[in-house]
Amino acid sequence: MILRKLTTTLALIGISILTLTGQAPDSTDQSDLNGWYRQAQRHIEQFRFDEALSWLIKCYNKDDDRIDYLAKIAYCHQQMGRYQDARMYYGEVLKRDSININAINSLAAIATRVRNYQQAETYYDQLLALDTTNAYYYKQGAFTALRVNKTLKGIGLFLRAHDLNPADMEVLDQLTSIYLSLDQLDFAEQLLRKGLSRAPNNIALLQNQARLHQKRNEHTGIVESIEKTMALGDTNDYYQMMLGVAYLKIDSLDQGIWHLDKIVERNEATDKTHHYLGLAHFYKKNYEKADEHLSLAIELGVSPKMGDYYEDLAQVKLKTRNRPQAIALYKKALEFKQDPETLYLLANQSDIYYRDKSIALRLYREYVASGDSTYMTDAEARIKHLREVVHQQAGGE
């Protein structure tokens, strides 16, 4: 390593090792240089960059006016992940040619690779200043802008890239994703139609189409889009989860369970996976499985839906006639969400289970005070009845 760097430094300042020893320089003619350069090119084509470097340095040592030698040396270092060396050589290129597009683009790529996105943005801005008609520069600049949280700039650059190259599916995918995240669904749909008309089997666009259907609660559309991506070889857990849930929404419980079980088999299940599996088994009246998966959802739970998990498990306990546990689970659900309907369900089950009706009376009153109208008539009727019961219980004491 030390010898390689020493040789490289000597080459850069144009000092010949033979000169240092007092010997006359070799009379290398152009055909020799061309042969060495062809050797370097052959090694680059075979991805043998270290071997290519030795030939390139030999070339540069004999002719330090050739900027293409410097650029190729930099490129080899870049491909081997020696980014500091690559930056140094590209810097030498730019000292001789300050608008060398290859060097600027390569430095932008290195900055992106090492996650120095602000520096990458500067390089892409330079490239765009040099050429305002290059769709590639707009696309890469857009990616970089998004990484430094300049969303509007990123959208603008992607749109310009799309204008210059409408067939770029990567740009269409990125624009669609952005519009979906901003809930600009009509714009997203227009781009998806354009992209899928050109590339009907593009998995990224089909996944975005599934997201569009999801935002519109079009569950059959979700199924069609994701089934197609899976037929094309996609095995993304997120989208298979979306597919399983969509099947549940259209009452295809067995197909929904099959897809969600596949995620469990791959050890990729989240609390949400188990929650939906629990619901599916609940709808199929397989309460043991429902209990198992909802309990796992609670065990893994880190989501804002924890209240739902406890409430759904309470429903399972009621089906298996375990009212005390159901009441405890409703209480737990209320720790995670202040939901009037859950409060009513707790009041109702307390009304049935406890001999002391003051418990249910208090809960019904809390529900009425919430202002929710779903069970208001029944709650008010029970309050009227329970007031008399509690009064009688107190009188009996």
VEXDREN-2710 file (C-alpha; in Angstrom, 1 decimal):
% VEXDREN-2710
k/r/px/py/pz
1/MET/0.0/0.0/0.0
2/ILE/2.8/2.4/1.0
3/LEU/4.7/1.6/-2.2
4/ARG/1.6/2.1/-4.4
5/LYS/0.9/5.5/-2.9
6/LEU/4.6/6.5/-3.2
7/THR/4.6/5.5/-6.9
8/THR/1.3/7.4/-7.5
9/THR/2.7/10.6/-5.9
10/LEU/5.8/10.4/-7.9
11/ALA/3.8/10.0/-11.0
12/LEU/1.6/13.0/-10.2
13/ILE/4.6/15.4/-9.9
14/GLY/6.2/13.9/-13.1
15/ILE/9.3/12.4/-11.5
16/SER/10.7/9.4/-13.1
17/ILE/12.2/6.7/-10.8
18/LEU/14.9/6.2/-13.4
19/THR/15.8/9.8/-13.3
20/LEU/16.3/9.6/-9.5
21/THR/18.9/6.9/-10.1
22/GLY/20.8/9.0/-12.6
23/GLN/19.9/6.8/-15.6
24/ALA/18.6/8.2/-18.9
25/PRO/14.8/8.0/-19.4
26/ASP/13.4/5.2/-21.5
27/SER/12.5/6.3/-25.0
28/THR/8.9/5.1/-24.8
29/ASP/7.1/5.7/-28.1
30/GLN/3.4/6.3/-28.6
31/SER/2.7/2.7/-29.6
32/ASP/4.0/1.5/-26.2
33/LEU/1.7/3.9/-24.4
34/ASN/-1.2/2.8/-26.5
35/GLY/-0.5/-0.8/-25.7
36/TRP/-0.3/-0.1/-22.0
37/TYR/-3.5/1.8/-22.1
38/ARG/-5.3/-1.0/-24.0
39/GLN/-4.1/-3.4/-21.3
40/ALA/-5.6/-1.1/-18.6
41/GLN/-8.9/-0.9/-20.6
42/ARG/-9.0/-4.7/-20.8
43/HIS/-8.6/-5.1/-17.1
44/ILE/-11.3/-2.5/-16.4
45/GLU/-13.7/-4.4/-18.7
46/GLN/-12.9/-7.5/-16.6
47/PHE/-13.5/-5.5/-13.3
48/ARG/-9.8/-6.1/-12.4
49/PHE/-9.2/-2.5/-11.3
50/ASP/-6.0/-3.0/-9.3
51/GLU/-4.3/-4.5/-12.4
52/ALA/-5.7/-1.7/-14.5
53/LEU/-4.2/0.9/-12.0
54/SER/-0.7/-0.5/-12.5
55/TRP/-0.9/0.0/-16.2
56/LEU/-2.5/3.4/-16.0
57/ILE/0.1/4.7/-13.5
58/LYS/2.8/3.4/-15.9
59/CYS/1.1/5.4/-18.7
60/TYR/0.8/8.5/-16.6
61/ASN/4.4/8.3/-15.4
62/LYS/5.5/8.5/-19.1
63/ASP/3.0/11.2/-20.2
64/ASP/1.6/13.4/-17.4
65/ASP/-0.2/15.7/-19.8
66/ARG/-2.9/13.1/-20.5
67/ILE/-5.9/14.0/-18.5
68/ASP/-7.7/10.8/-19.5
69/TYR/-5.1/8.8/-17.6
70/LEU/-5.8/10.8/-14.5
71/ALA/-9.6/10.3/-14.9
72/LYS/-9.2/6.5/-15.4
73/ILE/-7.0/6.2/-12.3
74/ALA/-9.6/8.1/-10.4
75/TYR/-12.3/5.8/-11.8
76/CYS/-10.5/2.6/-10.7
77/HIS/-10.1/3.9/-7.2
78/GLN/-13.8/4.8/-7.2
79/GLN/-14.8/1.3/-8.3
80/MET/-12.7/-0.2/-5.5
81/GLY/-14.3/2.0/-2.9
82/ARG/-11.1/4.0/-2.3
83/TYR/-13.1/7.2/-2.3
84/GLN/-10.4/9.4/-0.7
85/ASP/-8.0/8.5/-3.5
86/ALA/-10.7/8.8/-6.1
87/ARG/-11.6/12.3/-4.9
88/MET/-7.9/13.3/-5.0
89/TYR/-7.5/12.3/-8.6
90/TYR/-10.8/13.7/-9.8
91/GLY/-9.6/16.9/-8.1
92/GLU/-6.5/16.9/-10.2
93/VAL/-8.6/16.5/-13.3
94/LEU/-10.7/19.5/-12.3
95/LYS/-7.6/21.6/-11.7
96/ARG/-6.8/21.1/-15.4
97/ASP/-10.4/21.2/-16.7
98/SER/-12.7/22.9/-14.2
99/ILE/-15.9/21.9/-16.2
100/ASN/-15.0/18.3/-16.7
101/ILE/-18.4/16.7/-16.6
102/ASN/-17.2/13.1/-15.9
103/ALA/-15.2/14.3/-12.9
104/ILE/-18.0/16.4/-11.4
105/ASN/-20.6/13.6/-12.0
106/SER/-18.3/11.0/-10.4
107/LEU/-17.7/13.2/-7.4
108/ALA/-21.4/13.6/-7.0
109/ALA/-21.8/9.8/-7.1
110/ILE/-19.1/9.4/-4.5
111/ALA/-20.7/12.0/-2.2
112/THR/-24.1/10.2/-2.6
113/ARG/-22.4/6.9/-1.8
114/VAL/-20.9/8.2/1.5
115/ARG/-24.2/10.0/2.3
116/ASN/-22.8/13.5/2.0
117/TYR/-26.0/14.6/0.3
118/GLN/-25.4/18.4/0.7
119/GLN/-22.1/18.0/-1.2
120/ALA/-23.8/15.9/-3.8
121/GLU/-26.5/18.5/-4.3
122/THR/-23.8/21.1/-5.0
123/TYR/-22.2/18.9/-7.7
124/TYR/-25.5/18.3/-9.4
125/ASP/-26.3/22.0/-9.3
126/GLN/-23.0/22.5/-11.1
127/LEU/-23.9/19.9/-13.7
128/LEU/-27.3/21.5/-14.3
129/ALA/-25.7/24.9/-14.7
130/LEU/-23.5/23.4/-17.4
131/ASP/-26.3/21.5/-19.2
132/THR/-29.9/22.4/-18.7
133/THR/-31.1/19.7/-21.2
134/ASN/-29.8/16.6/-19.5
135/ALA/-32.6/14.5/-18.0
136/TYR/-30.1/12.4/-16.0
137/TYR/-28.8/15.4/-14.1
138/TYR/-32.3/16.5/-13.2
139/LYS/-33.2/13.0/-12.0
140/GLN/-30.1/12.6/-9.8
141/GLY/-30.5/16.2/-8.6
142/ALA/-34.1/15.4/-7.6
143/PHE/-33.0/12.4/-5.6
144/THR/-30.4/14.4/-3.8
145/ALA/-32.9/17.3/-3.1
146/LEU/-35.3/14.8/-1.4
147/ARG/-32.5/13.5/0.7
148/VAL/-31.8/17.0/2.1
149/ASN/-35.6/17.5/2.7
150/LYS/-36.1/19.9/-0.2
151/THR/-39.3/18.3/-1.4
152/LEU/-40.5/21.1/-3.7
153/LYS/-37.1/21.3/-5.4
154/GLY/-37.1/17.6/-5.8
155/ILE/-40.6/17.6/-7.4
156/GLY/-39.6/20.4/-9.7
157/LEU/-36.4/18.5/-10.8
158/PHE/-38.3/15.2/-11.3
159/LEU/-40.9/17.0/-13.4
160/ARG/-38.3/18.6/-15.6
161/ALA/-36.6/15.1/-15.9
162/HIS/-40.0/13.7/-17.0
163/ASP/-40.5/16.4/-19.6
164/LEU/-37.1/15.6/-21.1
165/ASN/-37.5/11.9/-20.9
166/PRO/-41.1/10.7/-20.5
167/ALA/-40.1/7.1/-20.8
168/ASP/-38.0/7.0/-17.6
169/MET/-39.9/4.7/-15.4
170/GLU/-37.8/5.5/-12.3
171/VAL/-38.8/9.2/-12.6
172/LEU/-42.5/8.2/-13.0
173/ASP/-42.3/5.9/-10.0
174/GLN/-40.7/8.6/-7.8
175/LEU/-43.2/11.3/-8.9
176/THR/-46.1/8.9/-8.2
177/SER/-44.8/8.1/-4.8
178/ILE/-44.4/11.7/-3.9
179/TYR/-47.9/12.6/-5.1
180/LEU/-49.3/9.6/-3.1
181/SER/-47.6/10.8/0.0
182/LEU/-49.1/14.3/-0.5
183/ASP/-52.5/12.8/-1.1
184/GLN/-52.5/14.3/-4.6
185/LEU/-54.3/11.2/-5.9
186/ASP/-55.5/12.5/-9.3
187/PHE/-52.0/13.5/-10.3
188/ALA/-50.7/10.1/-9.1
189/GLU/-53.3/8.4/-11.1
190/GLN/-52.4/10.3/-14.3
191/LEU/-48.8/9.4/-14.0
192/LEU/-49.6/5.7/-13.2
193/ARG/-51.7/5.4/-16.3
194/LYS/-49.0/6.9/-18.4
195/GLY/-46.3/4.7/-16.9
196/LEU/-48.3/1.4/-17.0
197/SER/-49.3/2.0/-20.6
198/ARG/-45.6/1.9/-21.4
199/ALA/-44.6/-0.8/-18.9
200/PRO/-47.6/-2.8/-17.7
201/ASN/-45.3/-5.2/-15.8
202/ASN/-43.3/-2.6/-13.9
203/ILE/-43.4/-3.8/-10.3
204/ALA/-42.7/-0.4/-8.7
205/LEU/-45.6/1.2/-10.6
206/LEU/-48.0/-1.6/-9.8
207/GLN/-47.1/-1.3/-6.1
208/ASN/-47.9/2.4/-6.3
209/GLN/-51.1/1.6/-8.0
210/ALA/-51.9/-0.7/-5.1
211/ARG/-51.2/2.3/-2.7
212/LEU/-53.5/4.5/-4.8
213/HIS/-56.3/1.9/-4.5
214/GLN/-55.6/1.6/-0.7
215/LYS/-56.0/5.3/-0.2
216/ARG/-59.3/5.1/-2.1
217/ASN/-60.5/2.0/-0.2
218/GLU/-60.7/0.1/-3.5
219/HIS/-59.8/-3.3/-2.1
220/THR/-60.5/-5.3/-5.3
221/GLY/-58.0/-3.0/-7.1
222/ILE/-55.4/-3.7/-4.4
223/VAL/-55.8/-7.4/-4.9
224/GLU/-55.5/-7.1/-8.7
225/SER/-52.4/-5.0/-8.5
226/ILE/-50.5/-7.0/-5.9
227/GLU/-51.4/-10.4/-7.3
228/LYS/-49.8/-9.2/-10.5
229/THR/-46.6/-8.1/-8.8
230/MET/-46.4/-11.4/-7.0
231/ALA/-46.9/-13.3/-10.3
232/LEU/-43.9/-11.3/-11.6
233/GLY/-41.8/-12.6/-8.7
234/ASP/-42.2/-9.9/-6.0
235/THR/-42.2/-11.1/-2.4
236/ASN/-42.3/-7.8/-0.5
237/ASP/-43.7/-8.3/3.0
238/TYR/-45.4/-4.9/3.1
239/TYR/-47.3/-5.5/-0.1
240/GLN/-48.2/-9.1/0.8
241/MET/-49.6/-7.7/4.1
242/MET/-51.6/-5.1/2.1
243/LEU/-52.9/-8.0/-0.1
244/GLY/-53.9/-10.1/2.8
245/VAL/-55.8/-7.3/4.5
246/ALA/-57.5/-6.4/1.1
247/TYR/-58.8/-10.0/0.9
248/LEU/-60.2/-9.7/4.4
249/LYS/-62.0/-6.5/3.4
250/ILE/-63.7/-8.3/0.5
251/ASP/-64.6/-11.3/2.7
252/SER/-62.1/-13.7/1.1
253/LEU/-61.0/-14.8/4.5
254/ASP/-59.2/-18.0/3.5
255/GLN/-57.0/-16.2/0.9
256/GLY/-56.4/-13.4/3.4
257/ILE/-55.3/-15.8/6.0
258/TRP/-53.0/-17.7/3.5
259/HIS/-51.1/-14.5/2.6
260/LEU/-50.8/-13.3/6.2
261/ASP/-49.6/-16.8/7.3
262/LYS/-46.9/-16.7/4.7
263/ILE/-45.5/-13.6/6.4
264/VAL/-45.6/-15.3/9.7
265/GLU/-43.8/-18.3/8.2
266/ARG/-41.0/-16.0/7.1
267/ASN/-40.6/-14.6/10.6
268/GLU/-41.5/-11.2/9.3
269/ALA/-44.8/-10.7/11.1
270/THR/-45.5/-7.5/13.0
271/ASP/-48.2/-6.7/15.6
272/LYS/-50.4/-5.6/12.7
273/THR/-50.0/-9.0/10.9
274/HIS/-51.1/-10.8/14.0
275/HIS/-54.0/-8.4/14.6
276/TYR/-55.4/-9.0/11.1
277/LEU/-54.9/-12.7/11.4
278/GLY/-56.7/-12.6/14.8
279/LEU/-59.6/-10.7/13.2
280/ALA/-59.8/-13.1/10.3
281/HIS/-60.0/-16.1/12.6
282/PHE/-62.6/-14.3/14.7
283/TYR/-64.8/-13.8/11.6
284/LYS/-64.4/-17.5/10.9
285/LYS/-65.4/-18.3/14.5
286/ASN/-62.1/-19.9/15.2
287/TYR/-61.8/-18.3/18.5
288/GLU/-58.7/-20.2/19.7
289/LYS/-56.6/-19.0/16.8
290/ALA/-58.1/-15.5/17.1
291/ASP/-57.0/-15.4/20.8
292/GLU/-53.6/-16.7/19.9
293/HIS/-52.9/-14.0/17.2
294/LEU/-54.5/-11.1/19.1
295/SER/-52.4/-12.0/22.1
296/LEU/-49.3/-12.0/19.9
297/ALA/-50.3/-8.6/18.5
298/ILE/-50.5/-7.2/22.1
299/GLU/-47.1/-8.8/23.0
300/LEU/-45.4/-7.3/19.9
301/GLY/-47.5/-4.1/20.0
302/VAL/-45.7/-0.8/19.6
303/SER/-48.4/0.9/17.4
304/PRO/-51.1/3.4/18.2
305/LYS/-53.6/0.6/17.6
306/MET/-52.9/-1.1/20.9
307/GLY/-56.3/0.0/22.2
308/ASP/-57.9/-1.8/19.2
309/TYR/-55.9/-5.0/19.9
310/TYR/-57.2/-5.1/23.5
311/GLU/-60.7/-4.4/22.5
312/ASP/-60.7/-7.1/19.8
313/LEU/-59.3/-9.6/22.2
314/ALA/-62.1/-8.7/24.6
315/GLN/-64.6/-9.6/21.9
316/VAL/-63.0/-13.0/21.6
317/LYS/-63.2/-13.5/25.4
318/LEU/-66.9/-12.7/25.2
319/LYS/-67.4/-15.3/22.5
320/THR/-65.7/-17.9/24.8
321/ARG/-67.8/-16.7/27.7
322/ASN/-65.0/-15.3/29.7
323/ARG/-66.6/-12.0/30.7
324/PRO/-64.2/-11.1/33.6
325/GLN/-61.2/-11.2/31.2
326/ALA/-63.2/-9.2/28.6
327/ILE/-64.0/-6.5/31.2
328/ALA/-60.3/-6.3/32.1
329/LEU/-59.3/-6.0/28.4
330/TYR/-61.8/-3.2/27.8
331/LYS/-60.3/-1.4/30.7
332/LYS/-56.9/-1.9/29.2
333/ALA/-58.1/-0.7/25.9
334/LEU/-59.2/2.6/27.4
335/GLU/-55.7/3.2/28.7
336/PHE/-54.6/3.5/25.1
337/LYS/-57.6/5.2/23.5
338/GLN/-60.3/7.5/24.9
339/ASP/-63.0/6.0/22.8
340/PRO/-66.7/6.5/23.8
341/GLU/-67.8/3.3/22.2
342/THR/-65.3/1.2/24.1
343/LEU/-66.5/3.0/27.2
344/TYR/-70.0/2.0/26.4
345/LEU/-69.0/-1.7/25.8
346/LEU/-67.3/-1.7/29.2
347/ALA/-70.4/-0.2/30.9
348/ASN/-72.6/-2.8/29.2
349/GLN/-70.5/-5.8/30.3
350/SER/-70.1/-4.4/33.8
351/ASP/-73.9/-4.0/33.9
352/ILE/-74.3/-7.7/33.1
353/TYR/-71.5/-9.0/35.3
354/TYR/-71.4/-7.0/38.6
355/ARG/-74.1/-7.2/41.2
356/ASP/-73.1/-3.7/42.3
357/LYS/-74.8/-1.6/39.7
358/SER/-73.2/1.6/40.8
359/ILE/-70.1/0.5/38.7
360/ALA/-72.2/0.3/35.5
361/LEU/-74.1/3.5/36.4
362/ARG/-70.9/5.5/36.7
363/LEU/-69.6/4.2/33.3
364/TYR/-72.9/4.9/31.5
365/ARG/-72.8/8.4/32.8
366/GLU/-69.2/8.9/31.6
367/TYR/-70.4/7.6/28.2
368/VAL/-73.3/10.0/28.0
369/ALA/-71.0/12.9/29.0
370/SER/-68.8/12.1/26.0
371/GLY/-71.5/13.3/23.7
372/ASP/-71.3/10.2/21.4
373/SER/-74.7/9.3/20.0
374/THR/-74.1/5.7/18.9
375/TYR/-75.5/4.1/22.0
376/MET/-77.0/7.3/23.6
377/THR/-80.6/6.1/23.8
378/ASP/-79.8/2.8/25.4
379/ALA/-77.3/4.4/27.8
380/GLU/-79.8/7.0/29.0
381/ALA/-82.4/4.2/29.5
382/ARG/-80.0/2.1/31.5
383/ILE/-79.0/5.1/33.6
384/LYS/-82.7/5.8/34.5
385/HIS/-83.2/2.1/35.4
386/LEU/-79.9/1.7/37.3
387/ARG/-80.5/4.8/39.4
388/GLU/-83.6/3.2/40.9
389/VAL/-81.7/-0.1/41.4
390/VAL/-78.8/1.6/43.1
391/HIS/-81.2/3.5/45.3
392/GLN/-83.0/0.3/46.3
393/GLN/-79.6/-1.4/47.0
394/ALA/-78.6/1.5/49.2
395/GLY/-82.0/1.4/51.0
396/GLY/-81.6/-2.4/51.5
397/GLU/-78.3/-1.8/53.2
END
